[in-house]
Amino acid sequence: MQKTLMQMNLQLHHVVSDIKGIRIIRGIVAGEGDLDMLASSRDVRCKASTEPIKAARNENDRPENNFALSLSRALYDFYQAKTLECDRHLEASLARSRHGH
């Protein structure tokens, strides 16, 4: 996602650390163009105000970049789901081992 965001000249990494900007990314993928709406959808743990986030959104919406960002976001969602599936499997295995099964 970071590479595509850089190609889009979307400098979120300067104001939003890690993946706290996933809601902003989801908004971009969904076609949201309202900078106030995008900035206000930031994660509650984000310390940056809406102004630098809005300033980081430098218009460069080429279809191939939006497509690449959409694929990256889908892969992120897939990996998150698989991580959750693994966590649940491990929790169930630990619970069984504690009960001697």
LUMTI-410730 format. One line per field, with one value per atom (N, C-alpha, C, O, CB): residue number from 0; residue in one letter; atom name; x, y, z. Coordinates in steps of 0.1 Angstrom, whole numbers. Glycine has a CB too. Example, Ala and Ser with C-alpha at 12.3 -4.5 7.8 and 13.67 -1.06 7.14 Angstrom:
2
seq	(0|0|0|0|0|1|1|1|1|1)
type	(A|A|A|A|A|S|S|S|S|S)
atom	(N|CA|C|O|CB|N|CA|C|O|CB)
px	(132|123|132|142|113|128|137|129|134|141)
py	(-57|-45|-33|-33|-45|-22|-11|0|11|-6)
pz	(78|78|78|85|90|71|71|79|80|57)
END
This chain:
101
seq	(0|0|0|0|0|1|1|1|1|1|2|2|2|2|2|3|3|3|3|3|4|4|4|4|4|5|5|5|5|5|6|6|6|6|6|7|7|7|7|7|8|8|8|8|8|9|9|9|9|9|10|10|10|10|10|11|11|11|11|11|12|12|12|12|12|13|13|13|13|13|14|14|14|14|14|15|15|15|15|15|16|16|16|16|16|17|17|17|17|17|18|18|18|18|18|19|19|19|19|19|20|20|20|20|20|21|21|21|21|21|22|22|22|22|22|23|23|23|23|23|24|24|24|24|24|25|25|25|25|25|26|26|26|26|26|27|27|27|27|27|28|28|28|28|28|29|29|29|29|29|30|30|30|30|30|31|31|31|31|31|32|32|32|32|32|33|33|33|33|33|34|34|34|34|34|35|35|35|35|35|36|36|36|36|36|37|37|37|37|37|38|38|38|38|38|39|39|39|39|39|40|40|40|40|40|41|41|41|41|41|42|42|42|42|42|43|43|43|43|43|44|44|44|44|44|45|45|45|45|45|46|46|46|46|46|47|47|47|47|47|48|48|48|48|48|49|49|49|49|49|50|50|50|50|50|51|51|51|51|51|52|52|52|52|52|53|53|53|53|53|54|54|54|54|54|55|55|55|55|55|56|56|56|56|56|57|57|57|57|57|58|58|58|58|58|59|59|59|59|59|60|60|60|60|60|61|61|61|61|61|62|62|62|62|62|63|63|63|63|63|64|64|64|64|64|65|65|65|65|65|66|66|66|66|66|67|67|67|67|67|68|68|68|68|68|69|69|69|69|69|70|70|70|70|70|71|71|71|71|71|72|72|72|72|72|73|73|73|73|73|74|74|74|74|74|75|75|75|75|75|76|76|76|76|76|77|77|77|77|77|78|78|78|78|78|79|79|79|79|79|80|80|80|80|80|81|81|81|81|81|82|82|82|82|82|83|83|83|83|83|84|84|84|84|84|85|85|85|85|85|86|86|86|86|86|87|87|87|87|87|88|88|88|88|88|89|89|89|89|89|90|90|90|90|90|91|91|91|91|91|92|92|92|92|92|93|93|93|93|93|94|94|94|94|94|95|95|95|95|95|96|96|96|96|96|97|97|97|97|97|98|98|98|98|98|99|99|99|99|99|100|100|100|100|100)
type	(M|M|M|M|M|Q|Q|Q|Q|Q|K|K|K|K|K|T|T|T|T|T|L|L|L|L|L|M|M|M|M|M|Q|Q|Q|Q|Q|M|M|M|M|M|N|N|N|N|N|L|L|L|L|L|Q|Q|Q|Q|Q|L|L|L|L|L|H|H|H|H|H|H|H|H|H|H|V|V|V|V|V|V|V|V|V|V|S|S|S|S|S|D|D|D|D|D|I|I|I|I|I|K|K|K|K|K|G|G|G|G|G|I|I|I|I|I|R|R|R|R|R|I|I|I|I|I|I|I|I|I|I|R|R|R|R|R|G|G|G|G|G|I|I|I|I|I|V|V|V|V|V|A|A|A|A|A|G|G|G|G|G|E|E|E|E|E|G|G|G|G|G|D|D|D|D|D|L|L|L|L|L|D|D|D|D|D|M|M|M|M|M|L|L|L|L|L|A|A|A|A|A|S|S|S|S|S|S|S|S|S|S|R|R|R|R|R|D|D|D|D|D|V|V|V|V|V|R|R|R|R|R|C|C|C|C|C|K|K|K|K|K|A|A|A|A|A|S|S|S|S|S|T|T|T|T|T|E|E|E|E|E|P|P|P|P|P|I|I|I|I|I|K|K|K|K|K|A|A|A|A|A|A|A|A|A|A|R|R|R|R|R|N|N|N|N|N|E|E|E|E|E|N|N|N|N|N|D|D|D|D|D|R|R|R|R|R|P|P|P|P|P|E|E|E|E|E|N|N|N|N|N|N|N|N|N|N|F|F|F|F|F|A|A|A|A|A|L|L|L|L|L|S|S|S|S|S|L|L|L|L|L|S|S|S|S|S|R|R|R|R|R|A|A|A|A|A|L|L|L|L|L|Y|Y|Y|Y|Y|D|D|D|D|D|F|F|F|F|F|Y|Y|Y|Y|Y|Q|Q|Q|Q|Q|A|A|A|A|A|K|K|K|K|K|T|T|T|T|T|L|L|L|L|L|E|E|E|E|E|C|C|C|C|C|D|D|D|D|D|R|R|R|R|R|H|H|H|H|H|L|L|L|L|L|E|E|E|E|E|A|A|A|A|A|S|S|S|S|S|L|L|L|L|L|A|A|A|A|A|R|R|R|R|R|S|S|S|S|S|R|R|R|R|R|H|H|H|H|H|G|G|G|G|G|H|H|H|H|H)
atom	(N|CA|C|O|CB|N|CA|C|O|CB|N|CA|C|O|CB|N|CA|C|O|CB|N|CA|C|O|CB|N|CA|C|O|CB|N|CA|C|O|CB|N|CA|C|O|CB|N|CA|C|O|CB|N|CA|C|O|CB|N|CA|C|O|CB|N|CA|C|O|CB|N|CA|C|O|CB|N|CA|C|O|CB|N|CA|C|O|CB|N|CA|C|O|CB|N|CA|C|O|CB|N|CA|C|O|CB|N|CA|C|O|CB|N|CA|C|O|CB|N|CA|C|O|CB|N|CA|C|O|CB|N|CA|C|O|CB|N|CA|C|O|CB|N|CA|C|O|CB|N|CA|C|O|CB|N|CA|C|O|CB|N|CA|C|O|CB|N|CA|C|O|CB|N|CA|C|O|CB|N|CA|C|O|CB|N|CA|C|O|CB|N|CA|C|O|CB|N|CA|C|O|CB|N|CA|C|O|CB|N|CA|C|O|CB|N|CA|C|O|CB|N|CA|C|O|CB|N|CA|C|O|CB|N|CA|C|O|CB|N|CA|C|O|CB|N|CA|C|O|CB|N|CA|C|O|CB|N|CA|C|O|CB|N|CA|C|O|CB|N|CA|C|O|CB|N|CA|C|O|CB|N|CA|C|O|CB|N|CA|C|O|CB|N|CA|C|O|CB|N|CA|C|O|CB|N|CA|C|O|CB|N|CA|C|O|CB|N|CA|C|O|CB|N|CA|C|O|CB|N|CA|C|O|CB|N|CA|C|O|CB|N|CA|C|O|CB|N|CA|C|O|CB|N|CA|C|O|CB|N|CA|C|O|CB|N|CA|C|O|CB|N|CA|C|O|CB|N|CA|C|O|CB|N|CA|C|O|CB|N|CA|C|O|CB|N|CA|C|O|CB|N|CA|C|O|CB|N|CA|C|O|CB|N|CA|C|O|CB|N|CA|C|O|CB|N|CA|C|O|CB|N|CA|C|O|CB|N|CA|C|O|CB|N|CA|C|O|CB|N|CA|C|O|CB|N|CA|C|O|CB|N|CA|C|O|CB|N|CA|C|O|CB|N|CA|C|O|CB|N|CA|C|O|CB|N|CA|C|O|CB|N|CA|C|O|CB|N|CA|C|O|CB|N|CA|C|O|CB|N|CA|C|O|CB|N|CA|C|O|CB|N|CA|C|O|CB|N|CA|C|O|CB|N|CA|C|O|CB|N|CA|C|O|CB|N|CA|C|O|CB|N|CA|C|O|CB|N|CA|C|O|CB|N|CA|C|O|CB|N|CA|C|O|CB|N|CA|C|O|CB|N|CA|C|O|CB|N|CA|C|O|CB|N|CA|C|O|CB|N|CA|C|O|CB)
px	(8|0|9|6|-9|20|28|34|34|40|38|44|33|36|49|21|10|7|5|-2|6|4|14|11|3|27|37|36|38|51|32|30|18|18|27|9|-3|1|-8|-15|13|18|9|6|18|4|-4|5|8|-16|9|20|15|18|28|6|0|10|9|-10|21|31|38|44|42|37|42|34|38|44|21|12|5|-1|2|4|-3|7|11|-16|10|19|12|0|27|20|16|3|3|13|-6|-18|-30|-42|-21|-28|-38|-47|-58|-33|-41|-48|-57|-61|-39|-60|-67|-81|-85|-68|-87|-101|-99|-108|-107|-88|-86|-84|-89|-74|-76|-73|-86|-89|-63|-94|-107|-116|-122|-115|-115|-123|-118|-126|-122|-105|-99|-103|-107|-83|-102|-106|-120|-124|-103|-129|-143|-146|-158|-151|-136|-139|-142|-146|-150|-140|-143|-133|-120|-142|-137|-129|-129|-121|-133|-138|-140|-128|-128|-154|-119|-107|-111|-105|-98|-121|-126|-131|-128|-137|-138|-144|-132|-132|-154|-123|-112|-104|-100|-103|-100|-92|-99|-93|-89|-113|-120|-122|-126|-133|-119|-121|-108|-107|-124|-98|-86|-88|-98|-75|-79|-80|-80|-73|-69|-87|-88|-75|-72|-98|-66|-52|-43|-32|-46|-47|-39|-38|-48|-45|-26|-23|-24|-26|-9|-23|-23|-37|-47|-18|-37|-50|-55|-47|-49|-66|-71|-64|-63|-86|-58|-52|-40|-39|-47|-30|-19|-23|-17|-8|-33|-38|-44|-42|-48|-52|-58|-47|-48|-68|-36|-25|-18|-12|-16|-17|-10|-17|-11|-8|-30|-38|-36|-44|-53|-26|-22|-28|-24|-7|-38|-45|-36|-28|-55|-38|-31|-38|-33|-16|-51|-60|-60|-69|-74|-49|-48|-55|-53|-34|-63|-70|-61|-65|-77|-49|-40|-36|-34|-28|-34|-30|-41|-39|-25|-53|-65|-67|-71|-78|-65|-67|-56|-60|-65|-44|-33|-36|-34|-20|-41|-44|-55|-55|-47|-65|-76|-72|-76|-87|-63|-57|-49|-51|-48|-41|-33|-42|-40|-24|-53|-62|-69|-72|-72|-73|-79|-70|-74|-84|-57|-47|-46|-44|-34|-45|-44|-56|-54|-44|-68|-80|-79|-83|-93|-75|-73|-64|-67|-68|-52|-42|-47|-44|-29|-55|-61|-70|-70|-68|-78|-88|-81|-85|-97|-70|-63|-56|-54|-53|-51|-44|-55|-52|-38|-67|-77|-81|-83|-90|-82|-85|-74|-77|-86|-61|-50|-51|-50|-37|-54|-56|-67|-65|-59|-78|-89|-85|-89|-102|-78|-74|-65|-66|-67|-55|-46|-53|-50|-35|-62|-70|-77|-78|-79|-84|-91|-82|-85|-99|-70|-60|-55|-54|-48|-52|-48|-59|-56|-44|-71|-82|-84|-86|-96|-82|-83|-72|-74|-83|-60|-48|-49|-45|-35|-56|-57|-67|-67|-62|-77|-87|-84|-92|-101|-72|-67|-73|-74|-70|-78|-84|-75|-78|-97)
py	(-12|0|12|22|0|12|24|28|40|21|18|22|28|38|9|23|29|43|52|20|45|58|68|79|57|63|72|76|87|66|66|69|79|86|56|78|87|101|110|82|102|114|117|128|126|106|107|105|93|97|115|115|112|119|128|102|99|95|98|88|89|84|95|92|76|107|119|122|128|131|119|123|111|113|132|100|88|76|72|85|72|61|47|46|61|38|24|22|29|18|15|13|20|17|-2|30|37|45|50|47|46|53|44|48|60|32|22|27|25|9|35|40|51|52|46|58|68|61|65|77|50|43|37|37|32|31|26|37|34|20|49|60|63|66|72|64|67|56|59|67|43|32|33|30|19|37|39|51|53|39|59|71|84|94|68|84|96|106|104|93|118|129|141|150|134|140|151|150|140|150|159|159|160|153|170|167|168|154|150|179|148|135|124|117|130|125|115|118|108|117|130|134|130|126|148|132|130|115|111|136|106|92|85|73|85|93|88|80|83|99|71|63|72|82|53|69|77|78|88|71|69|69|78|81|55|83|92|106|112|94|110|123|135|146|122|133|144|150|142|139|163|169|167|161|185|171|169|177|173|172|189|198|191|191|210|185|179|167|164|175|160|149|153|147|140|164|169|174|173|181|181|186|174|176|194|163|151|145|138|141|148|143|152|161|141|149|157|150|139|159|156|149|143|150|159|130|123|110|99|120|111|99|92|93|103|86|78|65|59|76|60|47|35|27|43|35|23|24|14|23|36|37|34|27|52|38|34|19|13|42|13|-1|-8|-18|-6|-4|-10|-9|-18|-4|3|6|-3|-9|20|-5|-14|-28|-35|-13|-33|-47|-48|-58|-51|-38|-39|-39|-46|-27|-31|-30|-44|-48|-19|-50|-63|-74|-82|-67|-73|-82|-80|-89|-81|-67|-64|-70|-77|-49|-69|-74|-89|-95|-70|-96|-110|-115|-124|-115|-108|-112|-110|-118|-105|-99|-97|-108|-112|-83|-112|-123|-136|-143|-125|-139|-151|-151|-161|-154|-139|-138|-140|-147|-124|-135|-137|-152|-158|-129|-159|-173|-181|-190|-178|-178|-184|-182|-191|-179|-170|-167|-175|-180|-152|-176|-184|-199|-206|-182|-204|-218|-220|-230|-222|-211|-213|-212|-220|-202|-203|-202|-215|-219|-190|-220|-233|-244|-252|-236|-245|-255|-254|-264|-255|-242|-240|-243|-249|-225|-240|-243|-258|-264|-237|-266|-280|-286|-296|-286|-281|-286|-284|-292|-281|-273|-270|-279|-282|-255|-284|-293|-308|-317|-290|-311|-324|-332|-344|-332|-325|-331|-331|-336|-324)
pz	(0|0|0|-7|12|8|9|-5|-8|18|-13|-26|-35|-41|-33|-35|-43|-38|-46|-43|-25|-19|-23|-26|-4|-24|-28|-43|-47|-26|-51|-65|-67|-77|-73|-58|-59|-53|-52|-52|-48|-41|-29|-25|-50|-23|-11|1|4|-11|7|17|31|41|17|33|46|56|68|44|52|61|69|80|54|64|72|84|94|63|84|94|101|112|89|95|100|100|90|92|112|113|112|114|127|108|107|98|87|120|102|94|100|97|93|109|115|104|107|125|92|82|73|62|73|77|69|65|54|76|74|71|60|51|83|60|50|37|26|53|37|25|20|8|28|29|24|17|7|36|23|17|3|-6|26|1|-12|-22|-33|-11|-18|-27|-30|-42|-20|-21|-24|-32|-36|-11|-35|-43|-36|-42|-53|-23|-15|-19|-18|0|-23|-26|-17|-18|-40|-7|3|13|21|10|12|21|36|44|18|39|53|58|69|55|49|53|54|64|42|45|46|59|66|34|61|73|86|96|73|86|99|101|112|98|91|93|98|99|80|102|107|120|127|110|124|136|148|148|136|158|170|177|185|180|175|181|174|178|181|162|154|161|164|140|163|170|161|165|177|148|138|137|137|124|135|133|119|111|136|115|102|91|80|101|95|85|79|66|92|86|79|71|61|88|75|68|55|44|76|55|43|34|21|46|39|31|24|14|39|31|26|13|5|36|12|1|-11|-14|5|-18|-30|-42|-45|-32|-49|-60|-70|-76|-66|-72|-83|-85|-83|-80|-88|-89|-102|-110|-85|-106|-118|-115|-105|-123|-125|-123|-119|-111|-136|-125|-121|-107|-101|-131|-102|-88|-78|-68|-85|-82|-74|-74|-64|-79|-86|-87|-78|-71|-101|-79|-71|-56|-48|-75|-52|-38|-34|-22|-36|-42|-39|-37|-28|-51|-46|-44|-31|-24|-56|-28|-16|-4|6|-15|-4|7|9|20|5|-3|-2|4|12|-16|0|6|21|28|-1|25|39|46|57|41|41|47|48|58|40|37|37|48|55|23|49|59|73|82|57|75|88|92|103|88|82|85|88|97|72|80|83|96|103|72|100|113|124|134|115|123|132|133|144|129|121|121|128|136|106|126|133|148|156|128|152|167|173|184|169|166|172|172|182|163|162|163|174|181|149|176|187|201|210|187|202|215|217|229|214|207|209|213|221|196|206|209|224|231|200|228|242|252|262|244|249|258|259|270|253|248|248|256|264|234|255|262|277|285|256|281|295|302|314|297|293|299|296|299|292|291|289|278|278|302|268|256|245|234|252)
END
